[in-house]
Amino acid sequence: MVYRISGDRDALCTAEIPESIAFLSSAESKTAIVTAIGEAVFYGCRNLETISLPQSLIGIADRAFEGCWSLKEISLPSAVTRIGDSAFICCYKLSGLNIPESVSHIESSAFFACTAITRIVLPANLKYLGKSAFASCSKLRQVDVYSDTVFYDGEVFASETTLGGRPKSSTEQYARQYRHKIRPLPPQG
């Protein structure tokens, strides 16, 4: 089932997405579990400040929250595995961001120009970081990467970002290639 926002997108300030949706078909009633936020669903909702996501969510599609200028924080459910291309691009006020352990893919430009983010912790299960995923995040100064084998698809962070990574990890190699400062993270234990 696909939801669309109709009417004035600027009037939307808060949103709550339920875990399941009941609907009637011609012969029977059915329930659908919400597992993804579709492509560009909240695109351009400039006044959206808060959103509550269901725990059943496993994916956030491309451009899902693009241009939600006022979105301040988002709590990603613990089952989310993929954050799509440009999913949060130009969410200028987004500062509260927790990436759960379940996330394995953060696609290109996912958080591009999220200028209020200052620090991020990336989980050990992360396998892929797309090009420019955190580029133009002008206040982002520290990123701790707990995955030793994440694949960096080009330049991901602004040059002034300090990376936390383990010796001989892909993060250490990336930091050298793109001239980022790196600080060691403690060994996994």
N, C-alpha and C positions, 0 to 999 in steps of 0.2 A: 504494500500500500504506500502510495506517495502522497505526502502532504505538501501543499503549496500555500504560501502566504499571499493572500489577496488584499487589496486595499493599500492603505498608506503604510509602507514599511517603516517610516520614521516614527510612527505612533507606537511601535513595539518596543517596550523597555525591559520586560522580563518575559521569560518563557520557561515552561516546564513540560518536558516530554515524558509521557507515561511509559512504564515498562511494557505494557501490552495495550492493545486496542481491540475493543469488541465492535463487531459490525454485523449487520444482517444482510444476507444474500437473499435471493428470491425464495429459497426453500429452508434455509437454516441459519442459525447464528454461529459466528466464528470468532475466534480470538487470534490475533497476530502478535507475536513478540517483536518488539522494536530492537533491531540489531545494528542498525546503521543510520547515520545522518546522511541524507542524500546530497547529490551534487548541487551546490549553490543554493541550498534551501533557505539559508538566512542571509544570502548575498545582499549587501547594501543596507542592512538594518542598522543604520548609523546610531540610533539611540538605544540599542540593546545593551543593557548593562550587566544583567545576570541571566544565567540559564542553568537549569537543573537537568542533568542527563540521567537516563535510566541505567541501572547496573547491568542490564542485558546487552548494552552497547558493545560491539566489537570493532566497529570501523567508523571513521569520519571521512567522508568522500571529498573529492577535489572541490575547492572553493566553497566549502560548506558555510563558513563564517566570514568569507572575504568582505572586507569593508565594514565590519562591525566596529566602527571607530571607538565606541564607548564601552565595549566589553572589557571589564576590569579583571575578572578571574574566571577560571574554568577548572572544575574538578573532573578530570577524566576518569571514567569508571575503570575498575581493576581488570576488566576483560578486553579492553581496547588493544588491538594489535597493529593497526595501521592508521596513520594520519596522512591524508591525501595531499596532493599537489596544491599549494596555495590555500590550504584549508583555513588558515587564520591570517592570511596576508593583510597587512594594513589594519590590524587591530591595535591601534596606537596606544590605548590605555591598558592593554593586557599586561599585568605584572604578576599576578598569582597564577603560576603554572606548575602543576605536578605531573610529570610523565610517569605513568605506572610501569611496573616491572614487565608487564605483558607486552608492551610496545616493542615490535621488532622492526618496523619500517616507518621512517619519517621521510616523506617524499619531498621533492624539490620545492623550494620557496614556501614550505609549510607555515613558517612563522616569520616570513620576510617582513621587515619594517614594523615589527612589534616593538616599538621604541621604548616601552616602559619596563621590559624584562631586564633584570640585572644579574640573575644567577639561575642556572639550570643544572639539574642532576639527570643524567641519561642512564638508563638501566643496563644491567648486565646482559639482558636478552636482546638488546638492540643489534640488528644485523646490517642495517642500511640507513645512511643519512644522505638525502638527495642534495644536489647542487643548490647553494644559496638557502638552505633550509632555515638558517638563522642569520642571514645576511641583512645588513641595514638595521640591525637591532642595536641602535647607537649607545644604549646604556648597559648592554650585556658585557660584563667584565669577567665572569667566571663560569666555566662549564666543566663539570666533573663527569667523565665518561667511564662507566664501570664495565663496559664491554671491551674485551681485549682484541676482538676481531671484527669490529664494525667496519663496513666498507664505506669509505668517503667518496662520493661521486662528484669530485671536483671540490672547489672552494665552498665551504659550508658556513663559516663564521666570519665576522668582521676581523680585521687584522689585530685590533687592540684586545681581543678576547684571550684571556689566559685559560689554558686547558689543563685539567687534571686527568692524568692517565698513568698507567703502569709502564715500567720499563719494558722495552721490546714489544709493546702493543702497537696496533694500527694507529692509535691516537698519537703516540710518540712519533711515529713515522710521518703522520699528517702534519703535526706541529712543526717538524723540521722542514718539510716541503714548503709549507705556506708561511713559515717564519712567525709562528705563534710562540709565546712564552708557554712553557710547560712546567707543571709541578707534579711530583710523584704522588700517587694515591697509595694508601697502604695495601699490602697483599690481601687477596680474598681469604676469608677465614671462617 
